[in-house]
Amino acid sequence: MKKTLLNFIISFLISFIPLFLSVVLLSFLNYKQIINYKTCKILVATMSSIFYFLFTLILSKKEKSHGFLRGLVITIIYILLFLIIINEKSTLNILLLAIKSVALMLGSILGVNLVKEN
């Protein structure tokens, strides 16, 4: 259990620190009116999906087993948090939820499969 928690924290930090820094940079560029709001929102959504994928990929490579199960648990937690936090259930938000959920699942499955091939 300690190893799983440590791997989760390491994977989280490796993937979400760059995401946080890039969001801060994009927000600054938006604030200075270098890029507009829509472009900033699209870039943040795209980058967050990529970093979600990388998070579960790194976690599954470290854990080396149960990729589907871990991906399913993380995806369910993400969906529950999304439904609790986001009040506006627009089509775009639901689409982003679906894309990020698929990214979480694919990353966890591919991470385990990459380890088993080596």
TORKOL-4160 file (C-alpha; in steps of 0.2 Angstrom, whole numbers, padded with zeros to 4 digits, m for minus):
118
<pt num="1" X="0000" Y="0000" Z="0000"/>
<pt num="2" X="0014" Y="0012" Z="0004"/>
<pt num="3" X="0022" Y="0008" Z="m0013"/>
<pt num="4" X="0006" Y="0012" Z="m0022"/>
<pt num="5" X="0003" Y="0028" Z="m0013"/>
<pt num="6" X="0021" Y="0033" Z="m0016"/>
<pt num="7" X="0020" Y="0029" Z="m0035"/>
<pt num="8" X="0003" Y="0039" Z="m0035"/>
<pt num="9" X="0011" Y="0054" Z="m0028"/>
<pt num="10" X="0027" Y="0053" Z="m0039"/>
<pt num="11" X="0016" Y="0051" Z="m0054"/>
<pt num="12" X="0005" Y="0065" Z="m0049"/>
<pt num="13" X="0019" Y="0077" Z="m0046"/>
<pt num="14" X="0028" Y="0072" Z="m0063"/>
<pt num="15" X="0012" Y="0076" Z="m0073"/>
<pt num="16" X="0003" Y="0090" Z="m0064"/>
<pt num="17" X="0017" Y="0102" Z="m0060"/>
<pt num="18" X="0021" Y="0105" Z="m0078"/>
<pt num="19" X="0002" Y="0106" Z="m0081"/>
<pt num="20" X="0000" Y="0119" Z="m0067"/>
<pt num="21" X="0015" Y="0129" Z="m0074"/>
<pt num="22" X="0008" Y="0129" Z="m0092"/>
<pt num="23" X="m0009" Y="0134" Z="m0086"/>
<pt num="24" X="m0001" Y="0149" Z="m0076"/>
<pt num="25" X="0008" Y="0154" Z="m0092"/>
<pt num="26" X="m0007" Y="0153" Z="m0103"/>
<pt num="27" X="m0017" Y="0163" Z="m0090"/>
<pt num="28" X="m0003" Y="0176" Z="m0090"/>
<pt num="29" X="m0003" Y="0177" Z="m0109"/>
<pt num="30" X="m0022" Y="0179" Z="m0109"/>
<pt num="31" X="m0021" Y="0192" Z="m0095"/>
<pt num="32" X="m0008" Y="0202" Z="m0106"/>
<pt num="33" X="m0020" Y="0199" Z="m0121"/>
<pt num="34" X="m0007" Y="0190" Z="m0131"/>
<pt num="35" X="m0019" Y="0176" Z="m0134"/>
<pt num="36" X="m0038" Y="0177" Z="m0133"/>
<pt num="37" X="m0049" Y="0168" Z="m0120"/>
<pt num="38" X="m0056" Y="0154" Z="m0132"/>
<pt num="39" X="m0038" Y="0150" Z="m0138"/>
<pt num="40" X="m0033" Y="0149" Z="m0120"/>
<pt num="41" X="m0047" Y="0138" Z="m0115"/>
<pt num="42" X="m0044" Y="0126" Z="m0129"/>
<pt num="43" X="m0026" Y="0125" Z="m0125"/>
<pt num="44" X="m0029" Y="0121" Z="m0107"/>
<pt num="45" X="m0042" Y="0108" Z="m0111"/>
<pt num="46" X="m0030" Y="0099" Z="m0123"/>
<pt num="47" X="m0015" Y="0100" Z="m0112"/>
<pt num="48" X="m0024" Y="0094" Z="m0097"/>
<pt num="49" X="m0030" Y="0079" Z="m0107"/>
<pt num="50" X="m0013" Y="0075" Z="m0112"/>
<pt num="51" X="m0006" Y="0077" Z="m0094"/>
<pt num="52" X="m0020" Y="0066" Z="m0088"/>
<pt num="53" X="m0015" Y="0052" Z="m0100"/>
<pt num="54" X="0003" Y="0054" Z="m0095"/>
<pt num="55" X="m0001" Y="0053" Z="m0076"/>
<pt num="56" X="m0010" Y="0036" Z="m0078"/>
<pt num="57" X="0003" Y="0030" Z="m0090"/>
<pt num="58" X="0017" Y="0034" Z="m0078"/>
<pt num="59" X="0007" Y="0027" Z="m0063"/>
<pt num="60" X="0004" Y="0011" Z="m0072"/>
<pt num="61" X="0022" Y="0009" Z="m0078"/>
<pt num="62" X="0027" Y="0010" Z="m0060"/>
<pt num="63" X="0014" Y="m0002" Z="m0053"/>
<pt num="64" X="0016" Y="m0014" Z="m0067"/>
<pt num="65" X="m0001" Y="m0023" Z="m0065"/>
<pt num="66" X="m0019" Y="m0020" Z="m0064"/>
<pt num="67" X="m0019" Y="m0006" Z="m0076"/>
<pt num="68" X="m0038" Y="m0007" Z="m0081"/>
<pt num="69" X="m0043" Y="m0008" Z="m0063"/>
<pt num="70" X="m0032" Y="0007" Z="m0058"/>
<pt num="71" X="m0038" Y="0017" Z="m0073"/>
<pt num="72" X="m0056" Y="0013" Z="m0069"/>
<pt num="73" X="m0054" Y="0019" Z="m0051"/>
<pt num="74" X="m0046" Y="0035" Z="m0055"/>
<pt num="75" X="m0059" Y="0038" Z="m0069"/>
<pt num="76" X="m0073" Y="0035" Z="m0057"/>
<pt num="77" X="m0065" Y="0047" Z="m0044"/>
<pt num="78" X="m0062" Y="0060" Z="m0058"/>
<pt num="79" X="m0081" Y="0059" Z="m0064"/>
<pt num="80" X="m0087" Y="0060" Z="m0046"/>
<pt num="81" X="m0077" Y="0076" Z="m0043"/>
<pt num="82" X="m0082" Y="0083" Z="m0059"/>
<pt num="83" X="m0100" Y="0081" Z="m0056"/>
<pt num="84" X="m0099" Y="0088" Z="m0038"/>
<pt num="85" X="m0088" Y="0103" Z="m0043"/>
<pt num="86" X="m0095" Y="0108" Z="m0060"/>
<pt num="87" X="m0112" Y="0115" Z="m0059"/>
<pt num="88" X="m0115" Y="0119" Z="m0078"/>
<pt num="89" X="m0118" Y="0103" Z="m0087"/>
<pt num="90" X="m0115" Y="0110" Z="m0105"/>
<pt num="91" X="m0111" Y="0099" Z="m0120"/>
<pt num="92" X="m0093" Y="0105" Z="m0120"/>
<pt num="93" X="m0091" Y="0101" Z="m0102"/>
<pt num="94" X="m0098" Y="0083" Z="m0105"/>
<pt num="95" X="m0087" Y="0081" Z="m0120"/>
<pt num="96" X="m0071" Y="0086" Z="m0110"/>
<pt num="97" X="m0077" Y="0074" Z="m0096"/>
<pt num="98" X="m0078" Y="0060" Z="m0109"/>
<pt num="99" X="m0061" Y="0064" Z="m0117"/>
<pt num="100" X="m0052" Y="0065" Z="m0101"/>
<pt num="101" X="m0060" Y="0049" Z="m0094"/>
<pt num="102" X="m0054" Y="0040" Z="m0110"/>
<pt num="103" X="m0037" Y="0048" Z="m0108"/>
<pt num="104" X="m0036" Y="0041" Z="m0090"/>
<pt num="105" X="m0041" Y="0024" Z="m0095"/>
<pt num="106" X="m0030" Y="0023" Z="m0110"/>
<pt num="107" X="m0015" Y="0029" Z="m0101"/>
<pt num="108" X="m0017" Y="0016" Z="m0087"/>
<pt num="109" X="m0020" Y="0002" Z="m0099"/>
<pt num="110" X="m0005" Y="0007" Z="m0111"/>
<pt num="111" X="0007" Y="0009" Z="m0096"/>
<pt num="112" X="0005" Y="m0009" Z="m0090"/>
<pt num="113" X="0006" Y="m0016" Z="m0107"/>
<pt num="114" X="0022" Y="m0006" Z="m0111"/>
<pt num="115" X="0030" Y="m0013" Z="m0095"/>
<pt num="116" X="0025" Y="m0031" Z="m0100"/>
<pt num="117" X="0032" Y="m0029" Z="m0117"/>
<pt num="118" X="0050" Y="m0025" Z="m0110"/>
